[in-house]
Amino acid sequence: MALEAQREVERKYDVSAEIQLPDLNSVAGITLVDSQKPVDLEAIYFDTPDHVLRRNRITLRRRTGGPDAGWHVKFPSGESRIELHAPLDTGADIEMPQEIRDVVAVFVREKTLQRTATLKTSRTFHYLHAGEEIVAEVCDDIVTSVSASAQVKRWREWEVELENGSSLDEKQRDALLDEVEEKLIAAGAHRSLRASKLSFALGPLPEIEERNIGKKGSLRAVLTLAFHSAASGLALWDPRVRRGEPDALHQLRVSVRTFRGLLKVTRKIVDKERARALSAQLRVTGQALGTARDAEVHLEILEERVDRWNRDTVSEQAIARLRTRLETEQETALAAALEHLRSPEYFATLDAVDAFLAEIPLNSKYDAAAKARGPLRLAVDRQVARIKTHVESAAAISEGDEWIHLLHEARKEAKTLRYMIRHLEDVPGSDLGGRRKALRVRAEGLQNGLGEHRDSLAFQTFVRSVAREAAAAGEETFSYGVLYAAEQEIQDFALERVRDGLKKL
């Protein structure tokens, strides 16, 4: 079952019981205000015992009553939120859909989800029409909340939410919200400082003692901030992979590789055994994502190449066979990747990342106050040397499996350099120096050239494999020969970019 997703853009206002909602018919562009009779809503909220969802600004609830009854998960997204919907469970007992559990799994893992509060709302909808369409709704809510500890609160609020799919552009939507707000405040409302109804119902989160990571510019402080920055991509992209968002699989794989890359380049700075063990765990996740990503890349290449090919020499039958094979491979690989993301092994890896972040384990030769500048600059220089060694070794061979392997290693090292600098350059006290910061852009160009070369080689291998299938089925194979040969020009151009990129390192 696919979850429905929509972007939620809303503003909330605190209002006393006696204030009347103002007339909104005079708002520019509004042709009708359609006021409905009050409806009763009930929402049960869930979280882990340590409030992991609230700490990540995520809301998970089961709502009954009203037009959007169902299971809802809300994720922060800039100044708005992404809201996911699933149908209500059936039967007397509450049964959370697996799809709902899945999208919060990177946070919840194997912890228990329990009820934290129940909110009962008497809501009056006021729909704002602009011509034939509804562009916003204003909700007048009278709320009663009961927390899991039986604490009861009552309040009233107004909520203005833009309608998804309206024809208004961003400037018009902002203008509408601003004019409605002006009228609500004139009537006696105040812009709410609360993040949500739930945050008010439950009160402030229990404080977590902040750990002192050391003085600005110290090795521990800089590495802590850099590794936290790298790890943030795991929580960002994991739910999006599960939701099937475009490019999410690629970005999650990049996040895994980035963290592993930081572990690699700092291996003489952090505890070697801890770093090696964590890298091995992350490698399993990277491999699980890699197969699905490879099929995704080949599909992208196929679609990009289709427009180049002369249909007199490349048949539609060949293109269809290539596309069908890739779509099947991608579907199978994605299912395997999702199975890994739901496994205890993956959750144990995330726990290990958290433990590593809690206190970056430095090599015994460094104390907590050691300056970051010298060791990190040396780490960058070592990484550049690795890239040059691989490319120069490849240049001495010029062909064959070992040549391809060395170029692939150079590409991985270029990626590692790029990701390392990206997560270090803005950390206060890292002080890499302008020359080393500039290497990030240069490494990206080198990586892209090597990546294009490798992807083209892999695509050739794939084309050859499908050609054998076509031959066995009695189909013509001339088209596959044309496709195979056409990749040579792309590879030559990519290697030229690599040579230029290497000169700039």
C-alpha positions in Angstrom: 0.0 0.0 0.0 1.5 3.3 -1.1 1.2 6.2 1.3 -0.4 9.4 0.1 1.9 12.4 0.6 1.2 16.1 0.6 3.0 19.3 1.6 1.4 21.1 4.6 1.7 24.9 4.8 -0.1 26.3 7.7 -0.1 29.0 10.4 -1.5 28.7 13.9 -3.0 31.3 16.1 -3.9 31.4 19.8 -7.3 32.8 20.5 -9.6 33.2 23.6 -13.0 31.5 23.8 -15.1 34.7 23.3 -13.5 36.0 20.1 -15.5 35.6 16.9 -13.8 34.6 13.6 -13.7 37.8 11.4 -15.4 38.0 8.1 -12.9 36.8 5.5 -15.0 37.5 2.4 -13.1 40.7 1.9 -9.8 39.0 1.5 -8.4 39.8 -2.0 -9.2 37.1 -4.5 -11.7 35.2 -2.2 -15.1 34.9 -3.8 -16.8 32.7 -1.1 -16.2 31.6 2.5 -18.0 28.2 2.9 -18.5 27.6 6.6 -19.4 24.1 7.8 -20.9 22.7 10.9 -18.5 21.6 13.7 -17.1 18.1 13.5 -15.6 16.0 16.2 -12.1 14.7 15.7 -10.0 12.4 17.9 -6.3 11.9 17.5 -4.1 9.3 19.3 -0.4 10.2 19.2 2.4 7.7 19.4 6.1 7.9 20.3 8.9 5.9 21.9 9.6 6.1 25.7 12.5 8.4 25.0 10.5 10.7 22.7 12.7 10.1 19.7 10.0 11.3 17.2 9.3 14.6 19.0 13.0 15.2 19.3 13.2 14.9 15.5 10.1 17.1 15.0 8.1 14.1 13.7 4.4 13.6 14.5 2.7 10.1 14.3 -1.0 9.9 15.0 -4.2 8.0 14.3 -7.2 10.3 13.7 -10.8 9.5 13.5 -13.6 11.9 12.3 -13.4 14.6 9.7 -12.4 14.4 6.0 -8.8 13.2 6.6 -9.4 10.4 9.1 -6.5 7.9 9.0 -2.9 7.4 10.1 -0.7 10.4 9.6 3.0 11.0 9.8 4.4 14.5 9.6 8.0 15.3 8.7 9.6 18.7 8.9 10.5 20.2 5.4 11.9 23.7 5.6 9.2 26.0 6.9 6.5 23.5 5.9 5.9 19.8 6.6 5.4 16.7 4.5 2.3 14.8 5.7 1.9 11.1 4.8 -1.5 9.4 5.0 -2.6 5.8 5.4 -6.2 4.4 5.7 -7.6 3.6 9.1 -7.2 0.1 10.4 -10.3 -2.0 10.8 -11.6 -3.9 13.8 -11.8 -3.0 17.5 -8.0 -3.0 18.2 -5.7 -0.3 16.9 -3.3 -1.8 14.4 -0.6 0.5 13.0 0.0 -0.2 9.2 3.4 -1.5 8.4 3.9 1.3 5.9 3.5 3.8 8.8 6.0 2.0 11.0 8.4 1.8 8.0 8.8 5.5 7.4 9.8 6.2 11.0 11.9 3.1 11.3 15.3 4.9 11.0 14.3 6.8 14.2 12.3 4.2 16.1 14.3 1.1 15.1 13.4 -1.8 17.4 12.0 0.4 20.2 8.3 0.2 21.3 5.8 2.8 20.1 3.4 3.8 22.8 0.5 6.2 23.2 1.6 9.6 24.5 -1.6 11.7 24.3 -5.2 11.8 23.0 -6.5 15.0 21.6 -10.3 15.6 21.1 -11.1 18.6 18.8 -14.3 20.3 17.9 -13.4 21.7 14.5 -15.3 24.2 12.4 -14.1 24.3 8.8 -14.2 27.5 6.8 -13.2 26.9 3.2 -11.9 29.9 1.2 -12.9 29.8 -2.5 -11.3 31.7 -5.3 -13.6 31.2 -8.2 -14.2 27.5 -8.8 -11.4 26.2 -6.4 -10.7 26.0 -2.7 -7.4 27.8 -2.0 -7.3 27.5 1.8 -9.1 26.4 4.9 -9.5 28.2 8.2 -10.2 25.9 11.1 -11.6 27.0 14.4 -10.5 24.4 16.9 -11.6 23.8 20.5 -9.2 21.2 21.9 -9.1 19.0 24.9 -5.9 16.9 25.4 -5.2 14.0 27.8 -1.6 12.9 28.2 -0.5 9.4 29.0 0.0 10.6 32.6 -3.6 11.8 32.7 -2.8 15.6 32.5 -5.7 17.5 30.9 -5.5 20.7 29.0 -8.1 22.8 27.1 -7.6 25.6 24.6 -8.8 27.2 21.4 -6.8 28.0 18.3 -7.3 29.0 14.7 -5.4 27.3 12.0 -5.0 28.5 8.4 -3.8 25.9 5.9 -3.2 26.3 2.2 -5.0 23.8 -0.1 -2.7 21.4 -1.9 -3.0 21.6 -5.7 -4.5 25.0 -5.9 -3.5 27.2 -8.9 -2.0 30.0 -6.8 1.7 30.6 -7.2 4.1 31.0 -4.3 3.8 34.8 -4.2 0.0 34.6 -4.2 -0.1 32.0 -1.5 2.1 34.1 0.7 0.0 37.2 0.1 -3.2 35.2 1.0 -1.7 33.9 4.2 -0.5 37.4 5.1 -3.9 39.1 4.5 -5.8 36.4 6.4 -3.3 36.8 9.3 -3.8 40.5 9.3 -7.6 40.1 9.8 -7.2 37.3 12.4 -4.8 39.4 14.5 -7.1 42.5 14.2 -9.9 40.3 15.6 -7.7 39.5 18.7 -5.7 36.4 17.7 -2.0 36.0 18.3 0.5 34.1 16.2 1.1 30.8 18.0 4.6 30.1 19.3 3.7 26.4 19.7 5.2 23.9 17.2 2.0 21.8 17.3 -1.0 20.9 19.4 0.9 17.9 20.7 3.9 19.9 21.9 1.5 22.0 24.0 -0.4 19.0 25.3 2.7 17.2 26.5 4.8 20.2 27.5 8.5 20.7 27.1 10.7 17.6 26.4 12.9 16.3 29.2 16.3 18.0 28.8 19.2 15.9 27.6 22.5 16.9 29.2 24.7 18.5 26.6 28.1 16.9 26.4 31.1 19.2 26.3 33.0 18.3 23.1 35.9 20.5 23.8 37.3 23.8 22.8 36.6 25.3 19.3 39.3 24.1 16.9 40.1 21.0 19.0 40.3 17.7 17.2 37.5 16.2 19.1 35.2 19.2 18.5 35.9 19.5 14.8 35.5 15.7 14.2 32.3 15.6 16.3 30.7 18.3 14.2 32.0 16.8 10.9 30.8 13.2 11.7 27.4 14.6 12.9 27.0 16.5 9.6 27.8 13.3 7.6 25.4 11.2 9.7 22.5 13.6 9.2 22.0 12.3 5.7 21.1 8.8 7.0 18.0 10.1 8.9 17.1 12.5 6.1 17.2 10.1 3.1 16.2 6.7 4.8 12.4 7.7 5.1 12.5 9.0 1.5 13.8 5.8 0.1 11.0 4.0 1.9 8.5 6.5 0.4 10.0 5.9 -3.1 11.1 9.5 -3.7 13.2 10.2 -6.8 17.0 10.2 -6.2 16.5 9.2 -2.5 18.3 5.8 -3.0 21.3 7.5 -4.5 21.5 10.1 -1.7 21.2 7.5 1.0 24.0 5.5 -0.6 26.1 8.8 -0.8 25.4 9.4 2.9 26.7 5.9 3.8 29.8 6.3 1.6 30.4 9.8 3.1 30.5 8.5 6.6 32.7 5.6 5.6 35.0 8.0 3.8 35.4 10.2 6.9 36.2 7.1 8.9 38.8 6.1 6.3 40.6 9.4 6.0 40.7 9.9 9.7 41.9 6.4 10.5 45.2 7.7 11.8 43.3 10.2 14.1 40.4 8.1 15.5 40.5 4.7 17.2 41.4 2.3 14.4 39.5 -0.7 15.6 36.3 1.2 16.3 36.5 2.9 12.9 37.2 -0.4 11.1 34.3 -2.2 12.8 31.8 0.6 12.1 33.0 0.9 8.5 32.5 -2.9 8.0 28.9 -2.5 9.2 28.2 0.4 7.0 29.7 -1.5 4.0 26.9 -4.0 4.2 24.3 -1.3 3.9 26.2 0.3 1.1 26.3 -3.0 -0.8 22.6 -3.5 -0.3 21.9 -0.1 -1.7 24.5 -0.4 -4.4 22.9 -3.1 -6.5 19.6 -1.2 -6.7 21.5 2.0 -7.5 23.5 0.3 -10.3 20.2 -0.7 -12.0 18.9 2.8 -11.5 22.0 4.3 -13.2 21.8 1.9 -16.1 18.2 2.9 -16.7 19.2 6.6 -16.6 21.9 5.9 -19.1 19.6 4.0 -21.4 17.0 6.8 -21.4 19.7 9.4 -22.1 21.2 7.3 -24.9 17.9 6.6 -26.6 17.7 10.1 -28.1 21.2 9.8 -29.5 20.8 6.5 -31.3 19.9 6.3 -35.0 16.8 4.2 -35.1 17.9 2.8 -38.5 20.7 1.0 -36.7 19.2 0.4 -33.2 15.9 -1.4 -33.2 12.9 -0.7 -31.0 13.0 -4.4 -30.1 16.5 -4.0 -28.7 15.6 -0.9 -26.7 12.5 -2.7 -25.3 14.5 -5.7 -24.2 17.2 -3.6 -22.5 14.5 -1.5 -20.7 12.5 -4.6 -19.6 15.6 -6.3 -18.2 16.7 -3.2 -16.3 13.3 -2.5 -14.8 13.1 -6.1 -13.6 16.6 -5.9 -12.1 15.8 -2.6 -10.4 12.6 -3.9 -8.9 14.3 -7.0 -7.5 17.3 -5.0 -6.2 15.1 -2.3 -4.6 13.0 -5.0 -2.8 16.3 -6.5 -1.4 17.5 -3.1 -0.4 14.3 -2.3 1.5 14.5 -5.7 3.2 17.9 -4.8 4.5 16.6 -1.4 5.7 14.0 -3.3 7.8 16.5 -5.7 9.3 17.9 -5.9 12.8 21.4 -5.8 11.3 20.7 -2.3 9.8 19.2 -1.0 13.1 22.3 -2.3 14.9 24.5 -0.3 12.4 22.5 2.8 13.2 23.0 2.2 16.9 26.7 1.8 16.3 26.8 5.1 14.4 25.0 6.8 17.4 27.5 5.3 19.8 30.4 6.6 17.7 28.9 10.1 17.5 28.3 10.2 21.3 32.0 10.5 21.9 34.4 10.3 18.9 37.1 7.8 20.0 40.4 9.5 19.3 43.6 7.7 18.7 45.5 7.4 22.0 48.3 9.7 20.8 45.8 12.6 20.7 44.2 14.1 23.8 40.9 15.9 23.8 42.5 19.4 23.5 44.7 18.5 20.5 44.4 21.1 17.7 42.6 19.9 14.6 44.5 21.9 12.0 47.7 19.9 11.6 46.2 16.3 11.6 43.4 17.3 9.2 45.6 19.1 6.7 47.9 16.0 6.7 44.8 13.8 6.2 43.8 15.8 3.1 47.3 15.7 1.7 47.4 11.9 2.1 44.1 11.5 0.3 45.3 13.6 -2.6 48.4 11.3 -2.8 46.3 8.2 -2.9 44.3 9.5 -5.9 47.5 10.4 -7.8 49.0 7.0 -7.0 46.0 5.1 -8.5 45.8 7.3 -11.6 49.5 7.2 -12.3 49.5 3.4 -11.9 46.6 3.1 -14.3 48.4 5.3 -16.8 51.3 2.9 -16.8 49.0 0.0 -17.8 46.5 1.8 -20.0 44.1 -1.2 -20.5 42.8 -4.5 -19.0 41.1 -5.4 -15.8 43.8 -4.1 -13.5 43.6 -0.7 -15.3 39.8 -0.5 -14.8 40.3 -1.5 -11.1 42.8 1.2 -10.5 40.6 3.9 -12.1 37.7 2.7 -10.0 39.9 3.0 -6.9 40.9 6.5 -7.9 37.3 7.5 -8.3 36.4 6.2 -4.8 39.3 8.1 -3.4 38.2 11.3 -5.2 34.8 10.9 -3.8 36.2 10.4 -0.3 38.3 13.6 -0.6 35.3 15.6 -1.9 33.0 14.4 0.9 35.6 14.9 3.6 36.3 18.5 2.6 32.6 19.2 2.3 31.9 18.2 5.9 35.0 19.8 7.3 35.3 23.1 5.5 32.5 24.9 7.4 33.3 23.5 10.8 34.7 26.2 13.1 38.4 25.6 13.7 39.0 23.0 11.0 41.2 25.5 9.2 42.0 23.4 6.1 43.3 26.4 4.2 42.1 27.8 0.9 44.2 25.5 -1.3 42.8 22.4 0.3 39.2 23.7 0.3 39.5 24.3 -3.5 40.3 20.6 -3.9 36.6 19.7 -3.3 35.5 21.2 -6.6 38.5 19.7 -8.4 37.9 16.3 -6.9 34.3 16.4 -8.0 35.3 17.0 -11.6 37.8 14.1 -11.4 35.2 11.9 -9.8 32.6 12.8 -12.4 34.9 11.9 -15.2 36.0 8.6 -13.7 32.3 7.9 -12.8 31.2 8.5 -16.4 33.9 6.2 -17.6 33.1 3.4 -15.2 29.3 3.7 -15.8 29.9 3.4 -19.6 32.1 0.3 -19.1 29.4 -1.3 -16.9 26.7 -0.4 -19.5 28.8 -2.1 -22.2 28.9 -5.2 -20.1 25.2 -5.1 -19.6 24.5 -4.6 -23.3 26.7 -7.6 -24.1 24.8 -9.7 -21.6 21.4 -8.8 -23.0 22.7 -9.4 -26.6 23.3 -13.0 -25.6 19.7 -13.3 -24.4 18.5 -11.8 -27.6 20.6 -14.2 -29.7 19.3 -17.2 -27.7 15.7 -15.9 -28.4 16.5 -15.8 -32.2 16.4 -12.0 -32.3 18.8 -9.8 -34.4 21.9 -8.6 -32.4 23.3 -6.0 -34.7 21.7 -3.3 -32.6 23.6 -4.4 -29.5 26.9 -4.2 -31.4 26.1 -0.6 -32.4 25.3 0.3 -28.8 28.4 -1.4 -27.5 30.7 0.5 -29.9 29.0 3.8 -29.3 30.2 3.8 -25.7 33.9 4.1 -26.7 33.6 7.8 -27.7 32.0 8.5 -24.3 34.8 6.7 -22.5 37.5 8.6 -24.4 35.9 11.9 -23.6 35.6 11.0 -19.9 39.2 10.0 -19.7 40.2 13.3 -21.2 38.3 15.0 -18.4 40.2 12.8 -15.9 43.5 13.9 -17.3 42.6 17.5 -17.0 41.2 17.0 -13.5 44.3 15.3 -12.3 46.5 18.2 -13.4 44.5 20.5 -11.1 44.9 18.4 -7.9 
